Amino acid sequence: MIGWSVEDWRKILDAAPEGIVVCAAAAGHPVVYANGAFAQMCGRPAEALLGVNLRVLQGEDRDQEGRQRIREALEHGEPCRAVLRNYRPDGAQFCNEMLLQPVRDGEGQIAQWIGYHRDAGERLRAAERTGQGLPAWMREDRLTALHSRAYFEEILRRDWQIAQRDSREIGLTLFDIDDLAAYNVTFDKSAGDACIRRVARAISGAYRRGSDLVGRWDGGTFAVLTAGEAAANAREYAKLVVQRVRDLLIHNPRAGNGCRYVTLSAGVASLVPARDLPLDALVGACLAALQRAKAIGKNNLCAAEARDFKG
């Protein structure tokens, strides 16, 4: 890539299938670049977007949770995800799912913001036509109200590709409730479900960054996707969560973890992925770390090692 010109990079971004927008870090965050995919999505020429703040796309529809998430991310200099109801010049609404990330200069100051955008509306319309309701990637887990595994995996695949393309760090953490089967035998399945919900709230409450994604992986297992500095510090975050769940003091008389309370085991994996490394390598490494945490006595966490990333 050494020797590539600005024009070379512009051609690559212009050819990208997803919408890409670069905004200045200055007041008002005006657009300094928008590719063709985004221009087509919003129904405006790319040139007409230059110097404009993208909030104009929401028109008068300003009471949106996604707008608040973006404001907080800009204020704190953190990445975030958001879904916005945007409008084309003819008044047609489109559902804009976006990932916003800061771009820092050599001194660590935010120089620009880059957004990756896609129109989620077609998948919604396709689901309605087939009578299937919302597509799996939009569904929440009914028991915990966290993101469903289908949606979590959809975002994980997308963020993995972005991390590979932009050489960004990405992190995956898997938490599993220790001895959940024994808890269910002792207190019955409904009590086990209540336990899962309490643990889910404790985990989701620990991840507040706009870019964090928390989902239910399976049974009593939960997954957390982190990026940037949060990925680099994923082990510390996981350690706090493990302690937070232990401090709930949920009684489990048949626990095999050295105490009589519900605890978590956790596996953590983070890296800047190589272009040819498959996503399965990250998931496999995280699962291997989780299994080691279980093997050494539960109520513990382990980080993935280099040998765990088997491409």
N, C-alpha and C positions, 0 to 999 in steps of 0.2 A: 504493500500500500504506500510505501515511501515514494514520494514524487507525484502522488495523485494531486490534481489541481482541484480548486473549488468547483470548477465546471464538471469535473469527473464525478464528484460527490453529488452534485445537483442532478446529474443524469440518473444516478442510482436511486435517489430519493424520488425523482419524478416517475420512475418506473415501478415503484413499490405498489403492491396491490391494496395496501391499507392507507388510510389518510394519515399524513404526517404534517404537522404544523410546528414551526419554530417561532416563539415569541420572545421579545426583548425582556430583560429583567427590569427595565426602567418602569417608572410610574405608568400605569395604564396597560402595561404588558402588550404593546401593539404587535401585530403579526409582522414578522420579517421574512417569512417564507411559508408557502403552502403548496403542497404537491397536487398533481392532477386528480388523484383519487379523492382527496378531501374537497377540492373544488367541485367535482362531480357530485359528491355526496350532499353538499350544502346548496347546490344549484347556483353558485356564483363563480365568476372567473377568478382565478388565483390572483390576478393583478388587483381586483377590486377588494381583496381581503387585506392587502398590505397596509400597514399603519392602523388597522382596525383592532379593537378589543373584541374577542370572540363572544363576549356576553351579548352582543347585538343579535346573535343567532337565536337567543331565547325570547326576543321581542318583549312583550308585556307579561310573559309567563315567567315571572321572577321568583315565585315562591316554590323553589325546588331544593330538595335536600342536597342534590349534587352541587349546586352553586355554593352552598355553605362549606362543603368538603373542599372545594377548590380554593375558596377564600382562605381557609385555615392552612391549607398546604402552601399557598403562596406566602402567607404571613410567617410560617415557621420554616420555610425552605425545605419542605419534605415532599416526596413523591405522593401521589394519591390516585385512586381510581374513582370514577364517577360516571353516572348515567344521566344524561340530560335530554329533555324534550327540546329539540331545536326546530327551527322553521325556515323553509325556503322562501325566496322572494314572492312566490305565488300563494303563500300561506300554508302550504302542505307541511305537516309535521313529520319529523323523523326522529327515531330514537338513537341518540349518539352515545355509544359506550367509549370511554376514553381512559387512557393511562397517561398521566402527566408526570414528568420527571425533570428535575433541575440539572442543568449543565454547568459545571464549575470550571473556572479558569485555573491557571497554574498556582495561584495564591489561595485557592479554595473558595473564592467568592463566586456567587451565582452570576453567570454571564448571560444565560438564556434559559428558556424553558422549552422543552420539546414534548409535544403531545402526539400520541398514537390513537387514531380514531377509526371506528367502524360503525356502520349502520346496522343496528340490531333488529330493525323493523321487519325485514324480509323473513327472518326465521320465526318471528311472532305470527306473521300473516300465514306462513306455511303451516304452522301448527294449528291455527284456527281453521284453515281449509280442510285439514285432515281430521278435525274433531279431537285432536289430542290435547287441547289446552295448551298451557305454557310448555315450551320445550324444556328438556331435562336440564340444560345449562342455566336456565333461569329459576329452577325450582329450589326452594329452601327445604332443609331437612325438617320434617313435620314434628319429630320428637323434640328437637333442641332449638329450632328456629335459626340454626346456623346455616351456612351455605351447604347445599347438597354435594355429594362427592362428584356427581356429573358436572356441576357448575365449577367446582373447585378444579377439577382436572382440565376443563376447558381453559380456564384462566392460567393454570400452571403451564400448559402447552404454549400458550401465547407468550407468557413472560419468559419462558425458557428460550424461545426463538429470539426475543428482543435482547435478552442477556447475551446470547451467543453473538448476535449481530453487532451489539454495541460494547462488548467486552465488559459487561456489568456483573456485579456479584448478585447471586440469587441464593436464597436459603429455604430449606424445607425442614420442618420439625414435625415429628409424629409423637403424640402423647397417647398412652394406653392406660386405662384404669386397671390397676393390679387386682387380681382375684375377684373379678366381677362375677364370674360364674358361681363362686362360693357365696358371694353376697346375695345373688338371686336365689340360691338354694335356701339360704337362711331366712330371707325376708320376702320372697316371692318376686315375680317379674315386675309387677307394678312399682314396687319399692326400688327395684333395679333401674327402672326407667326414670324415677324421680332422682336417683343418684346421678345418672347420666346427665340429666338436665342441670343439676347443681354444679357438676364439674364443668359442663359446657359454659355456664355463665362465668365461672371463675377463669376459664381460659380466655374467653372472648373479652372479658374485662381487662385482661392484661395486655392486650394488643390494640392500641388506640390510634396508631399511625394510619393515615389515609391509605397507604399502600399495603397495609397488612391484610391478609385474607385468612379467615378462620372457617374451617368446615368440618363436618363429621365425616370421617373416612369410612368407618364400618363399626357397628356394635359400639363398644366403649373406646374406640380409637378416634382421635381427632388430629387434623392436619392444619398446619399454619405455614403460609407462604410469606416470606419476607424478602426485601430487596435493599440494596445499598448498604448503608451503615447498620441497619437492623439485621441484615443477613450476616454481616461480619460479627455482630454481637449476639447472634442467635443463641449461643450456649448460655450466656448470662440471662437472657430473657427466659429461656426454658427452665433454668435453675430456680428463678423466682416463682414460676408457675407451679413447679413441683412442690415447692414449699407452701405456696398459697393453698393448694388443694389439701396438703397434709394438715394445715392449720384449720380447715373446715371442721375437723374432728367428727367426721361421719363414721359412726361406729360400725366395725366389721369384725365380729368375734372370730371369724374363720380366716382372717387374713394371714397370708404366709410371708409377710414382709417385715417381720420383726416387731410389729406393733399391732394394735387392734383397731386401726382406722383405715379408711379408704385412702389409697395413695396412687400416685402416677409413676410410670416409667416413661422415659423420653429418649428419642434418638434425634440427633441434630446433624444435618449435612448442609454445607454451604461452599460455594466455589464460584469462580469466574469460568464458565464452561467453554471448552474448546469447540470450534465450529463443527467438528465431526463427532462430538460426544452425544449419544442419544439420551433422551430424557429418562429412560429407564435406569440409567446409571445413577442418577440423583436419587430416584425413588428407592432403588435397590440398596444404595449406600445408607440411606436413612433407616430403612428397615433393618439392615444389619446392625446398625448402632443401637436401635431399639431392642433388638434381641439380646445384645450384650448387656444392656442395662437390666433386662429381666434376669439374665443368667447370674449376675453378680449380687442379686438379692433384692431387686425391685426397689421402689421408692428412690429411684436414682436416674441419672441420665448419662449417656455416652455420646461422644461426637464421632462422626464417621472418619475413618482413616483412609489414606490414599489407596490401600488395597481393596477397599470397599467399592470404589468407583470402577466397575467393570464395564467398559464400553462395548 
